[in-house]
Amino acid sequence: MKGLLTISGLALLELLTPGVLPAAPKLSAEQIEFFENRIRPILAQECYECHRTGGKVKAGLILDHRDALLAGGDTGKTIIPGDPDGSLLIKTIRHEHEDLKMPKAGAKLDENIIADFEKWIAMGAPDPRDQAPTDEEVAADTDWNAIRDRRELWWSFQAVKKPALPKVQNLEWSQHPVDQFILSALESEGLKPAVKADRRTLVRRASLVLTGLPPTPQQVEVFLKDQSVDAFKQLVNRLIDSPQFGERWARHWMDWVRYADSHGSEGDPAIPHAYRYRDYLIRALNADIPYDQLMREHIAGDLLDKPRINKELGLNESAIGTAHWRMVFHGFAPTDALDEKVRFTDDQINVFSKTFMGLTVSCARCHNHKFDAISQADYYALFGILGSTRPALIDVSAPGVLDKNKKALAGLKKELRATLGEEWLKAVSHVAGKLRNPKGAMKKEMESAKNPDHFLHQRWIAGKGGDYAKQWNNANNSWKKSRASLVRNLNKGERWDLSDIKTYQEWFSYGEGLEEKPSPAGEFALYAKGDSVVSGIFPAGSYSHLLSNKHRAVLASKRIALKGEKELWLQMTGDGQAMARYVVQNYPRSGTVFPVTRLKGGKWFWKKYDLTYWDGDDIHIELSTAADQAVLANTSSERSWFGIRNAVLLPKGSPPPNGNSREWLAPLFGAGRKTPPKSVEDVAQVYQSALKDCVSAWQQNRMSDAQALFLDGALKVGLLPNQVRALPVTKPLLENYRTLEAEVPLPIRVPGLFEADNYNQPMMVRGDHKELGDPVPRRFLEAIDDTPYETKQSGRLELANDLVRPDNTFAARVMVNRLWHYLYGQ
């Protein structure tokens, strides 16, 4: 009583002497402890942002020291010591005030926190803060760790507990534990349960909820006639066992992950094969796949050690779950590619965290979460995981399916190489005669040899008369200078030699068309049908079609940080609309500033890309078979291929590496020839001798790049037989090869992700992608486990495992809430 009188007297004195605050009463140790532990942290963490000295002072109110708090703000006194119900502060945090609800734009404070403030004001609002805090003290009071620790005490972060069943009055209504909680709440409000539905209503409700369809007359009739005790249970089981159950509930799941068949924006490009994800969900739900398994499949189904295999359909079901990562919006030809990457990655984080945990992690892009125990570092930890992947179409065939006949085809190629070599060696002796007196097709070929790049150009020149020895020497010297210039230019920048095993293995290769190491000179490919046999003999490099051009392949470089104005040169070949491009910040579409090159014709060429605009961005180089681009896939293409020898990044304006080197001339101009040819006959003999050397080298697997190109050129102009009818020994082997190749299955493609260089994303200051801070290690949410992922991969597999760990209560809670809503809230 004495304390209350004292407090009332102080309040009266304050009213009688406006603007003059009384001296602070002496506080007990208990009062100080209560304020410091229960009140100051909340004021600092929830109020200082808008109401502190030296910072924002909204509504004229300062709450960071005692005198200012007691003085109030523009709306008058904020607290009345000893009178919680009369204090404006209590009304605002209770959300009882019509216009003021605090914290601003935030969730209402927990009831236990509100109770602490009520108790504090009832105690007389003891406050030991004599003066405004310094910036350092504010920083300590608003430290994120303290905020997070407090928020981690919320019920949603706590382990699930099995509560005792409430006592109810109506013991006859239901014995089910869930129903008893419902009944207890009804009885506490003086309410009674609704009357039981009749059987016809019951079957209709059950069918609509579980299948989304009204029951058929037959289903109604069966249920009405079934008078057994478990009739309703049997009805529910029948509905759950129906195909429509999976179709109904897959629709809900697709809503959670924002299923889409296209990427939106201008052009609204289709997401190739998106429908396979829909069908996967229906199958999974109808097969009663456990929820934790489905979550793991959605995050990293393509990385699981023991994926779920559908033998009947020949599918890796688990890998299909990752398709949801690709159902994001993509702008059309954004001029700021990093901004586009941030936006679609933000999309992925948003959907992931809401769908599987009911948390809005994307709200922490610019700052620590306003309400949850989610830090800005949490956001960038997840960003790094997704940033270590690339948009893709992945194959979800069951393991081993696409390897069909690979060993047999490889074995037949060795036999074909031997028989072809023997038949070509026999035919070589006729080459000089063909060139001395060309007839038919060879004569027509000779007519086009005026072009210096033509394989028979040297023979064509020889037939024009004059001092051919001099011409030969001039051509030889010119070729040597061109070759030397090419080597110099190749080494002026950053070069990736895709015939070098170390370089090749530093790149990322996906698909059964690519081997573990690059191909040596002399590898070859065969036509799958038709009268021709060999489609190409290749120099050392990386190729996607050496067994079958049905095989899929994507070959991509590591991340390349562009510094300064650059030009990219690619030396490549291909056919069937395979594709080459440079990819800026993982952007998967084409557009005005995102050029792509479609490969066709199977000829070698150099392609230049001007990268000036992208100075400061990250890019990677990518080649893919036609049907294997994340967005740009040619889904109707069953056969395509690519090959690449070199990629070179040069300062802009450097001499190009694509000098007219005519590498295939080396066997003609090569060492060991002491005197130049002086006539058509001499030239014909030189061609024949060089070709014989090339065939022998090919047979013995000791070819040079130039010899491979020379042999390939000889085949294409008809100097050696390349028709089935002209190769009787080879014919049966080829027919066997083609039979096996025809059995090679096509990939089953689905949207997904490729693993790429692991990368810890730097934090973006205030969410600005142009202002980067320190890198954030990839990991799970710190409120659950802040241990960094020590992996050379993206971290998706670790994230999948963390998602289903027992102490992550959100995964289960969000699904329970959804089921409750769909079953009872509609």
C-alpha positions in Angstrom: 0.0 0.0 0.0 2.8 2.4 0.9 4.5 1.7 -2.5 1.3 2.4 -4.4 0.8 5.7 -2.5 4.3 6.7 -3.3 3.8 5.9 -7.0 0.5 7.8 -7.0 2.2 10.7 -5.4 4.9 10.8 -8.0 2.3 10.6 -10.7 0.4 13.5 -9.2 3.6 15.6 -8.8 4.3 15.0 -12.5 0.9 16.1 -13.5 1.2 19.3 -11.4 4.6 20.2 -12.7 4.5 19.4 -16.4 7.9 19.1 -18.1 9.7 18.4 -14.8 10.5 14.7 -14.1 11.0 13.4 -10.6 14.2 11.9 -9.5 14.4 8.1 -10.0 13.5 6.1 -7.0 16.1 3.7 -5.6 15.5 0.4 -7.3 15.9 -3.0 -5.7 18.1 -5.7 -7.1 15.0 -7.7 -8.1 13.5 -4.8 -10.0 16.8 -4.1 -11.8 17.1 -7.8 -12.7 13.5 -8.0 -14.0 14.0 -4.9 -16.2 17.4 -6.0 -17.6 16.2 -9.6 -18.3 12.6 -9.1 -19.4 12.1 -5.5 -20.5 15.3 -3.9 -21.9 15.9 -6.7 -24.5 12.4 -6.2 -25.9 12.6 -2.4 -26.0 16.0 -2.6 -27.7 15.1 -5.3 -30.2 11.6 -4.3 -31.1 11.5 -0.5 -30.4 14.9 1.2 -30.8 14.8 1.1 -34.5 12.1 3.8 -34.6 12.4 5.3 -31.1 15.9 6.1 -29.9 18.3 9.0 -29.3 20.5 9.7 -32.3 18.3 7.6 -34.5 14.7 7.7 -35.7 12.3 9.4 -33.3 8.9 8.6 -34.7 5.9 10.3 -33.1 8.3 12.2 -30.9 8.8 9.2 -28.7 12.2 8.0 -27.4 12.3 4.7 -25.4 16.1 4.2 -24.9 16.3 5.9 -21.4 14.0 6.5 -18.4 13.3 10.2 -18.6 12.4 10.1 -22.3 10.2 7.0 -21.8 8.3 8.7 -18.9 8.0 12.0 -20.9 6.1 10.2 -23.7 5.6 11.5 -27.2 3.3 13.4 -29.5 0.3 11.4 -28.3 1.0 12.0 -24.6 2.2 9.7 -21.9 3.3 6.3 -23.0 3.2 4.7 -19.6 1.5 5.4 -16.3 3.5 3.8 -13.6 1.3 1.5 -11.5 -1.5 1.5 -14.1 -0.9 -1.1 -16.9 -4.4 -0.9 -18.3 -4.3 2.9 -18.5 -0.9 2.9 -20.2 -0.8 3.6 -24.0 2.2 1.3 -24.4 0.2 -1.7 -23.1 -2.7 -0.9 -25.4 -0.5 -0.8 -28.4 1.3 -4.0 -27.8 -2.0 -5.7 -26.9 -3.2 -4.4 -30.3 -6.2 -2.8 -28.5 -5.6 0.7 -29.9 -7.5 1.4 -33.0 -4.6 3.2 -34.8 -1.5 2.1 -33.0 -0.4 -1.5 -33.1 3.2 -2.2 -32.1 5.8 -3.4 -33.1 5.2 -1.5 -36.3 4.1 -3.8 -39.1 5.0 -6.8 -37.0 3.4 -9.7 -35.4 1.9 -9.2 -32.0 4.4 -9.9 -29.2 4.0 -13.2 -27.3 1.5 -13.1 -24.5 4.2 -13.9 -22.0 6.1 -10.8 -23.1 3.0 -8.6 -22.9 2.5 -10.0 -19.4 6.0 -9.0 -18.4 5.4 -5.4 -19.5 2.1 -5.4 -17.6 3.9 -6.6 -14.5 6.7 -4.1 -15.0 4.4 -1.1 -15.2 2.4 -2.5 -12.2 5.7 -2.5 -10.3 6.0 1.2 -11.0 8.0 0.8 -14.2 11.4 0.6 -12.5 14.1 1.7 -15.0 17.8 2.0 -14.2 18.7 3.8 -17.5 19.8 7.2 -16.4 20.9 8.4 -19.8 20.7 7.5 -23.5 22.9 4.6 -24.6 25.9 5.0 -26.8 25.9 3.5 -30.3 28.1 0.7 -29.0 25.6 0.0 -26.2 22.7 0.0 -28.7 24.6 -2.4 -30.9 25.1 -4.7 -27.9 21.4 -4.4 -26.9 20.2 -5.1 -30.5 22.8 -7.9 -31.1 21.3 -10.4 -33.5 22.5 -13.3 -31.4 20.4 -12.1 -28.4 17.4 -11.6 -30.7 17.8 -15.0 -32.2 18.2 -16.7 -28.9 15.0 -15.1 -27.6 13.1 -16.0 -30.7 14.3 -19.6 -30.6 12.3 -20.0 -27.4 9.1 -19.6 -29.4 6.9 -22.7 -29.4 7.5 -23.3 -33.1 11.2 -23.9 -32.5 10.6 -26.3 -29.7 10.4 -30.0 -30.0 7.0 -31.5 -30.5 5.5 -32.8 -27.3 2.7 -35.1 -26.6 0.3 -33.2 -24.3 -2.1 -34.8 -21.9 -5.6 -35.2 -23.2 -8.1 -32.6 -22.0 -11.0 -33.5 -19.8 -14.4 -33.3 -21.6 -18.0 -33.5 -20.5 -19.4 -35.3 -23.5 -17.6 -38.6 -23.3 -19.9 -40.2 -25.9 -19.2 -37.8 -28.8 -15.8 -39.3 -29.8 -12.9 -41.2 -28.3 -10.4 -39.9 -30.8 -7.6 -37.8 -29.2 -7.8 -35.1 -31.8 -11.6 -34.9 -31.4 -11.2 -34.5 -27.6 -9.1 -31.4 -28.1 -11.7 -30.0 -30.5 -14.5 -30.9 -28.0 -12.6 -29.3 -25.1 -12.4 -26.0 -27.0 -16.1 -26.1 -27.9 -17.1 -26.8 -24.4 -15.0 -24.0 -23.1 -17.0 -21.6 -25.3 -20.3 -23.2 -24.3 -20.7 -24.7 -27.8 -21.8 -28.2 -28.8 -20.6 -30.3 -31.7 -22.7 -30.3 -34.9 -25.0 -33.3 -35.3 -23.7 -36.3 -37.1 -24.0 -36.2 -40.8 -26.2 -38.8 -42.5 -24.5 -41.5 -44.5 -25.3 -40.0 -47.9 -23.8 -36.7 -46.8 -20.8 -38.5 -45.3 -19.9 -40.3 -48.4 -20.2 -37.1 -50.5 -17.9 -35.2 -48.1 -15.3 -37.9 -47.9 -15.2 -38.3 -51.7 -14.9 -34.5 -52.3 -12.1 -34.1 -49.7 -10.1 -37.1 -50.8 -10.5 -37.2 -54.5 -12.0 -33.8 -55.4 -14.9 -35.5 -57.1 -18.4 -36.3 -56.0 -19.1 -40.0 -55.5 -20.6 -42.0 -58.2 -24.0 -43.5 -57.7 -22.4 -46.9 -57.3 -20.0 -45.6 -54.6 -22.9 -44.1 -52.7 -24.9 -47.3 -53.0 -22.1 -49.5 -51.8 -21.6 -47.3 -48.7 -25.3 -47.1 -47.9 -25.6 -50.9 -48.0 -22.5 -51.5 -45.9 -23.7 -51.7 -42.3 -20.5 -53.0 -40.8 -18.8 -51.2 -37.9 -15.8 -50.1 -40.1 -17.9 -49.1 -43.1 -16.6 -45.6 -43.1 -13.0 -46.7 -42.7 -13.4 -49.0 -45.7 -14.9 -46.1 -47.7 -11.9 -43.9 -46.9 -9.5 -46.7 -47.8 -11.2 -47.2 -51.1 -11.0 -43.5 -51.9 -7.3 -43.3 -50.9 -6.6 -46.3 -53.1 -8.2 -44.7 -56.1 -6.0 -43.0 -58.8 -8.0 -39.8 -58.2 -6.6 -39.5 -54.7 -3.1 -38.8 -56.1 -4.5 -36.4 -58.7 -6.4 -34.5 -56.1 -3.5 -34.1 -53.6 -0.9 -33.5 -56.2 -2.7 -30.4 -57.2 -2.3 -29.1 -53.6 1.4 -29.9 -53.7 1.9 -28.3 -57.1 0.4 -25.1 -55.6 2.9 -25.1 -52.8 5.9 -25.3 -55.2 4.2 -23.0 -57.7 4.1 -25.6 -60.5 4.4 -24.0 -64.0 4.7 -25.2 -67.6 6.5 -22.0 -68.6 8.8 -19.3 -67.3 6.6 -16.2 -67.9 7.8 -12.8 -69.1 8.1 -11.9 -72.8 7.8 -15.0 -74.9 6.8 -17.1 -71.9 9.1 -20.0 -72.9 8.0 -23.5 -72.0 9.7 -25.5 -69.3 10.6 -28.6 -71.3 9.1 -31.8 -69.9 7.5 -30.1 -66.8 4.6 -32.5 -67.0 6.8 -35.3 -65.9 7.0 -33.7 -62.4 3.2 -33.6 -62.2 3.0 -37.3 -63.1 5.7 -38.1 -60.6 3.8 -36.5 -57.8 0.6 -38.4 -58.6 2.5 -41.7 -58.7 4.3 -40.9 -55.4 1.1 -40.0 -53.5 -0.8 -43.0 -54.8 2.1 -45.2 -53.8 2.1 -43.7 -50.3 5.7 -42.6 -50.4 6.7 -41.3 -47.0 6.7 -37.5 -46.6 10.4 -37.3 -45.5 11.4 -39.3 -48.6 9.5 -36.9 -50.9 11.2 -33.9 -49.2 14.6 -35.4 -49.7 13.8 -36.1 -53.3 12.7 -32.5 -53.9 15.9 -31.1 -52.6 18.5 -33.5 -53.9 16.8 -36.5 -55.4 19.4 -36.7 -58.2 22.2 -37.1 -55.6 20.7 -39.8 -53.3 22.9 -42.9 -52.8 19.8 -45.1 -53.0 17.3 -43.5 -55.3 13.7 -44.8 -55.7 13.6 -46.8 -58.9 10.5 -47.5 -60.9 11.4 -50.7 -62.8 8.1 -50.8 -64.7 8.7 -47.4 -66.2 12.5 -47.5 -66.2 12.6 -44.3 -64.1 14.7 -42.9 -61.3 11.7 -41.4 -59.5 13.8 -39.7 -56.9 15.6 -37.5 -59.4 12.3 -36.1 -60.8 11.5 -34.3 -57.5 14.2 -31.7 -58.2 12.1 -30.3 -61.2 10.4 -27.9 -58.8 13.7 -25.9 -58.5 13.3 -24.9 -62.2 9.7 -23.6 -61.9 10.7 -20.0 -61.6 10.1 -16.8 -63.5 12.7 -15.8 -66.0 12.9 -12.3 -67.5 13.6 -11.9 -71.2 17.2 -10.8 -72.1 17.9 -8.9 -68.8 20.7 -6.3 -69.2 21.7 -7.0 -65.6 22.2 -10.7 -65.5 23.3 -10.8 -61.9 20.1 -9.1 -60.9 18.2 -11.7 -62.8 20.1 -14.5 -61.0 19.4 -13.0 -57.6 15.7 -12.7 -58.5 15.2 -16.3 -59.6 17.4 -17.6 -56.8 15.3 -15.6 -54.3 12.3 -17.3 -55.9 13.8 -20.7 -55.2 14.6 -19.9 -51.6 11.2 -18.4 -51.1 9.4 -21.5 -52.4 11.7 -23.9 -50.6 11.4 -22.3 -47.2 7.6 -21.7 -47.4 6.8 -25.1 -48.8 8.9 -27.3 -46.6 9.2 -25.3 -43.4 6.5 -22.6 -43.5 9.2 -19.9 -43.0 9.8 -16.8 -45.1 13.6 -17.0 -45.4 13.5 -14.7 -48.4 12.4 -11.9 -46.1 16.0 -11.9 -44.8 17.6 -10.9 -48.1 18.3 -7.4 -47.0 18.4 -7.7 -43.2 17.9 -10.1 -40.3 14.3 -11.3 -40.3 11.9 -8.9 -38.6 10.0 -11.6 -36.7 11.6 -15.1 -37.0 14.9 -16.4 -35.8 16.2 -16.2 -39.3 19.4 -14.2 -40.0 20.5 -12.5 -43.2 23.4 -14.9 -43.2 20.8 -17.8 -43.3 19.5 -16.4 -46.6 22.9 -16.2 -48.2 23.9 -19.7 -46.9 21.0 -21.1 -48.9 21.8 -18.8 -51.8 25.3 -20.3 -52.0 23.9 -23.8 -52.2 21.6 -22.9 -55.1 24.3 -20.7 -56.6 26.6 -23.7 -56.8 24.2 -25.4 -59.2 23.1 -24.6 -62.8 19.7 -24.8 -64.6 19.5 -28.0 -66.5 17.5 -30.8 -68.1 18.6 -34.0 -66.4 18.0 -37.6 -67.4 15.9 -39.7 -65.0 16.2 -43.0 -66.7 16.8 -45.8 -64.3 20.5 -46.5 -63.6 22.2 -48.4 -66.5 19.3 -47.9 -69.0 21.2 -45.5 -71.2 24.4 -47.6 -71.1 22.6 -50.2 -73.2 25.0 -51.7 -75.8 27.8 -49.3 -75.0 30.4 -52.0 -74.4 29.3 -53.9 -77.5 29.4 -50.8 -79.7 32.9 -49.9 -78.4 34.1 -53.4 -79.2 32.6 -53.3 -82.7 34.3 -50.0 -83.4 37.7 -51.6 -82.7 36.9 -54.3 -85.2 35.6 -51.8 -87.7 38.7 -49.7 -87.4 40.8 -52.8 -88.3 38.7 -53.8 -91.3 38.3 -50.3 -92.6 42.1 -49.8 -92.3 42.8 -52.9 -94.4 40.3 -52.0 -97.1 41.5 -48.4 -97.2 45.2 -49.5 -97.5 44.2 -51.5 -100.5 42.4 -48.6 -102.0 45.2 -46.1 -101.4 47.2 -47.4 -104.3 44.6 -45.9 -106.7 44.6 -42.4 -105.2 47.4 -41.0 -107.4 45.6 -42.2 -110.5 42.3 -40.6 -109.4 44.1 -37.3 -109.0 46.1 -37.5 -112.2 43.0 -38.1 -114.3 39.9 -37.2 -112.3 36.6 -38.5 -113.6 33.0 -38.3 -112.5 32.5 -37.2 -109.0 36.2 -36.6 -108.5 36.2 -34.3 -111.5 33.4 -32.3 -110.1 35.2 -32.1 -106.7 38.3 -30.8 -108.4 36.3 -28.0 -110.0 35.5 -26.6 -106.6 39.1 -26.8 -105.4 39.8 -23.2 -106.4 39.0 -22.3 -102.8 42.3 -22.3 -100.8 40.6 -24.1 -97.9 39.6 -27.0 -100.2 41.3 -30.3 -99.5 42.4 -30.7 -103.2 43.5 -27.1 -103.6 47.2 -28.1 -104.0 46.3 -30.5 -106.8 44.2 -27.8 -108.5 47.1 -25.4 -108.4 49.4 -28.0 -109.9 47.2 -28.4 -112.9 47.4 -24.7 -113.8 50.9 -24.9 -115.0 53.9 -22.6 -114.2 56.7 -23.1 -111.8 54.9 -25.4 -109.4 58.0 -26.1 -107.2 58.1 -22.4 -106.5 54.3 -22.3 -105.8 54.7 -25.2 -103.5 57.5 -23.6 -101.5 55.6 -20.4 -101.2 52.5 -22.2 -100.0 54.6 -24.2 -97.6 56.3 -21.1 -96.1 52.9 -19.3 -95.8 51.4 -22.3 -94.0 54.3 -22.5 -91.5 53.9 -18.8 -90.7 50.2 -19.2 -90.2 50.7 -22.1 -87.9 53.3 -20.2 -85.8 51.0 -17.2 -85.6 48.1 -19.5 -84.5 50.2 -20.9 -81.6 51.3 -17.4 -80.5 47.7 -16.1 -80.5 46.4 -19.1 -78.7 48.7 -18.5 -75.8 48.1 -14.7 -75.5 45.1 -15.2 -73.3 43.5 -17.8 -71.1 43.3 -21.1 -73.0 41.4 -24.3 -72.3 42.7 -27.1 -74.4 39.9 -29.7 -74.5 42.2 -32.4 -75.7 44.2 -32.2 -72.5 43.0 -34.5 -69.8 43.6 -32.2 -66.9 41.7 -29.3 -68.5 38.9 -31.6 -69.6 38.5 -33.0 -66.1 38.4 -29.5 -64.6 35.3 -28.8 -66.7 31.9 -30.3 -65.9 30.6 -33.1 -68.1 27.1 -34.5 -68.0 25.6 -37.3 -70.1 26.6 -40.7 -71.4 27.9 -39.1 -74.6 31.0 -37.8 -72.8 33.8 -40.1 -71.6 36.0 -39.7 -68.5 38.8 -38.3 -70.6 39.1 -36.5 -73.9 39.5 -38.5 -77.2 42.9 -38.9 -78.8 43.4 -38.0 -82.5 41.8 -40.6 -84.8 38.6 -41.2 -83.0 35.7 -41.6 -85.4 32.0 -41.8 -85.7 29.7 -43.9 -87.9 26.5 -43.1 -89.8 23.5 -44.7 -88.1 21.9 -45.4 -91.5 22.4 -44.8 -95.2 25.0 -45.8 -97.8 27.9 -43.9 -96.2 30.0 -45.5 -93.4 32.3 -43.1 -91.5 30.7 -39.7 -90.7 34.0 -38.2 -89.3 37.6 -38.8 -88.2 38.6 -36.3 -85.5 41.6 -34.6 -84.0 42.1 -34.9 -80.3 39.3 -33.1 -78.4 36.0 -33.7 -76.6 33.1 -35.3 -78.5 29.6 -36.3 -77.6 28.7 -38.8 -80.3 31.5 -41.3 -80.7 29.2 -44.3 -80.1 25.8 -42.8 -80.9 24.4 -39.3 -81.6 21.4 -40.3 -79.6 23.5 -39.9 -76.5 23.0 -36.7 -74.5 25.8 -34.4 -73.4 26.5 -31.1 -71.8 30.1 -29.9 -71.4 30.7 -26.7 -69.4 33.6 -24.8 -68.0 34.0 -23.7 -64.4 33.0 -20.2 -63.4 35.0 -17.5 -65.1 35.1 -14.0 -63.6 35.5 -11.4 -66.3 37.9 -8.6 -65.6 38.4 -6.1 -68.4 37.1 -6.2 -72.0 37.4 -9.7 -73.4 36.7 -11.8 -76.4 35.9 -15.5 -76.3 36.9 -17.8 -79.2 35.6 -21.4 -79.5 37.0 -24.0 -82.0 34.2 -26.4 -82.4 32.1 -28.6 -84.7 28.8 -30.3 -84.5 25.5 -31.1 -86.2 21.8 -31.6 -85.5 21.3 -28.2 -83.9 23.6 -28.9 -81.0 24.3 -25.6 -79.2 27.3 -23.6 -78.0 27.1 -20.4 -75.9 28.6 -18.4 -73.1 26.3 -18.3 -70.1 26.1 -15.1 -68.0 25.3 -15.7 -64.3 23.5 -19.0 -65.1 20.9 -17.2 -67.1 19.3 -20.0 -69.2 17.5 -18.1 -71.9 18.7 -16.5 -75.2 18.1 -13.0 -76.3 19.6 -9.9 -77.9 22.6 -9.8 -75.5 22.7 -13.6 -74.9 23.8 -15.1 -78.2 23.8 -18.8 -79.0 25.3 -20.8 -81.8 23.5 -23.7 -83.3 25.9 -26.3 -84.7 25.3 -27.9 -88.0 27.1 -29.4 -91.0 29.9 -31.1 -89.0 32.7 -28.7 -90.1 35.3 -27.2 -87.8 35.2 -23.5 -87.3 36.2 -20.7 -84.9 33.4 -18.6 -83.3 34.1 -15.2 -81.7 31.9 -13.8 -78.9 32.4 -10.2 -77.7 32.1 -10.1 -73.9 32.7 -6.4 -73.5 29.3 -5.7 -72.1 29.7 -8.4 -69.3 32.9 -7.0 -67.8 32.6 -7.7 -64.1 30.2 -10.6 -64.4 30.7 -14.3 -64.0 30.2 -16.5 -67.1 30.8 -20.1 -68.1 31.2 -21.8 -71.5 28.7 -24.4 -72.4 28.1 -26.9 -75.2 25.1 -29.2 -75.3 23.3 -31.6 -77.5 20.1 -30.1 -79.0 17.6 -31.5 -76.6 19.6 -30.8 -73.4 19.3 -27.1 -72.7 17.4 -26.0 -69.6 15.1 -23.7 -71.6 16.4 -23.6 -75.2 16.0 -27.4 -75.7 15.0 -28.6 -79.1 12.6 -31.2 -77.7 12.0 -32.8 -81.1 15.6 -33.5 -81.8 16.6 -37.1 -81.2 20.1 -37.0 -82.7 22.7 -34.3 -82.4 26.4 -33.9 -81.5 29.2 -31.5 -80.8 33.0 -31.5 -80.6 35.3 -28.9 -79.2 39.1 -28.5 -79.3 39.9 -25.1 -77.8 38.4 -22.2 -75.9 40.4 -19.0 -75.7 39.7 -15.9 -73.7 41.6 -12.9 -75.1 41.8 -9.2 -74.3 39.6 -7.3 -76.8 41.4 -6.4 -80.0 44.0 -9.2 -79.7 45.0 -11.0 -82.9 42.4 -13.8 -83.4 43.5 -17.4 -82.9 41.6 -18.5 -86.0 44.3 -17.9 -88.5 43.9 -19.7 -91.8 46.3 -22.4 -90.7 44.8 -25.3 -92.8 46.2 -27.8 -90.3 45.4 -30.7 -92.5 48.2 -29.6 -94.9 50.9 -30.9 -92.5 51.0 -34.4 -94.0 51.7 -32.7 -97.4 54.2 -30.2 -96.2 55.6 -32.3 -93.4 59.2 -33.1 -92.6 61.1 -35.6 -94.6 60.3 -34.4 -98.0 63.5 -33.0 -99.5 62.4 -31.8 -102.8 59.1 -30.1 -103.7 56.7 -31.7 -106.2 57.1 -30.2 -109.7 54.1 -31.5 -111.6 50.6 -32.9 -111.3 52.0 -36.4 -111.2 54.3 -35.4 -108.3 51.5 -33.8 -106.4 49.2 -36.8 -106.9 51.9 -39.1 -105.6 52.5 -36.8 -102.5 48.7 -37.0 -101.7 48.8 -40.8 -102.1 51.9 -41.2 -99.9 50.6 -38.9 -97.2 47.3 -40.7 -97.2 48.9 -44.1 -96.9 50.9 -42.8 -93.9 47.6 -41.5 -92.3 45.7 -44.8 -92.8 48.6 -46.8 -91.3 48.8 -44.4 -88.3 45.1 -44.6 -87.9 45.2 -48.4 -87.8 47.9 -48.3 -85.2 46.3 -45.6 -83.0 49.2 -43.2 -83.3 47.7 -40.4 -85.3 48.5 -36.7 -85.1 45.7 -34.1 -85.2 46.8 -33.1 -88.7 46.7 -36.7 -89.9 43.2 -37.2 -88.5 42.1 -34.0 -90.4 43.8 -35.2 -93.5 42.2 -38.6 -93.5 38.8 -37.1 -92.8 39.3 -34.7 -95.7 40.3 -37.5 -98.0 37.1 -39.4 -97.1 34.9 -36.4 -97.7 36.2 -35.7 -101.2 36.1 -39.4 -102.2 39.7 -40.3 -102.3 39.0 -43.4 -100.2 35.9 -45.6 -100.4 33.2 -44.7 -97.7 30.2 -46.5 -99.1 28.8 -49.7 -97.7 28.8 -51.4 -101.1 32.4 -50.6 -101.7 33.5 -52.1 -98.3 32.4 -55.7 -98.4 34.5 -56.8 -95.4 33.3 -54.0 -93.3 29.6 -54.3 -94.3 28.5 -57.1 -91.9 30.2 -55.5 -88.9 28.6 -52.2 -89.8 25.2 -53.8 -90.0 25.7 -55.3 -86.6 26.8 -52.0 -85.2 23.7 -50.2 -86.6 21.4 -52.8 -85.2 22.8 -52.3 -81.7 22.9 -48.5 -82.1 19.2 -48.5 -83.1 18.5 -50.1 -79.7 20.1 -47.3 -77.8 17.2 -45.7 -75.8 16.5 -42.0 -75.8 17.0 -40.2 -72.5 14.0 -39.4 -70.3 14.5 -35.7 -69.7 13.2 -33.6 -66.8 13.9 -30.1 -65.5 16.5 -30.1 -62.8 19.9 -28.8 -61.7 23.5 -29.7 -62.5 26.1 -29.6 -59.7 28.8 -27.0 -60.6 31.6 -25.2 -58.8 30.8 -25.0 -55.1 30.6 -21.3 -54.1 30.0 -19.5 -50.9 27.8 -16.5 -51.7 29.0 -13.1 -50.4 26.4 -11.3 -48.3 24.7 -8.5 -50.3 24.8 -5.3 -48.2 21.1 -4.3 -47.7 20.3 -6.9 -50.4 22.1 -4.9 -53.1 23.8 -7.3 -55.5 26.3 -4.6 -56.5 27.6 -4.2 -53.0 29.0 -7.4 -51.6 30.3 -8.2 -48.2 32.0 -11.3 -46.8 31.2 -14.8 -48.1 28.7 -16.9 -46.1 29.4 -20.6 -45.7 26.8 -22.9 -47.1 24.7 -24.4 -44.3 21.3 -24.9 -42.8 19.4 -22.3 -40.7 21.5 -21.2 -37.7 18.6 -21.6 -35.3 18.7 -25.3 -36.0 22.4 -26.0 -36.9 24.9 -23.5 -38.2 27.6 -26.0 -39.0 29.0 -25.2 -42.5 28.7 -27.9 -45.2 32.2 -29.3 -45.9 31.5 -30.7 -49.4 32.9 -30.3 -52.9 29.3 -30.3 -54.2 26.6 -27.7 -53.8 25.4 -28.8 -50.4 21.9 -29.8 -51.6 22.3 -33.3 -50.3 23.3 -32.0 -46.9 20.4 -29.6 -47.0 18.0 -32.5 -47.8 19.3 -34.4 -44.8 19.0 -31.4 -42.5 15.4 -30.8 -43.7 14.3 -34.1 -42.3 16.4 -34.2 -39.1 14.3 -34.7 -35.9 15.1 -31.3 -34.4 13.7 -29.4 -37.4 10.2 -29.3 -36.2 9.0 -27.0 -39.1 8.9 -29.7 -41.7 6.3 -31.7 -39.8 4.3 -28.8 -38.4 3.8 -27.1 -41.8 2.4 -30.3 -43.3 0.1 -31.0 -40.3 -1.3 -27.5 -40.6 -1.9 -27.9 -44.3 -3.7 -31.3 -43.8 -5.8 -29.8 -41.1 -6.8 -26.9 -43.4 -7.6 -29.1 -46.4 -9.5 -31.7 -44.4 -11.4 -29.5 -42.0 -11.0 -25.9 -43.0 -12.7 -26.0 -46.4 
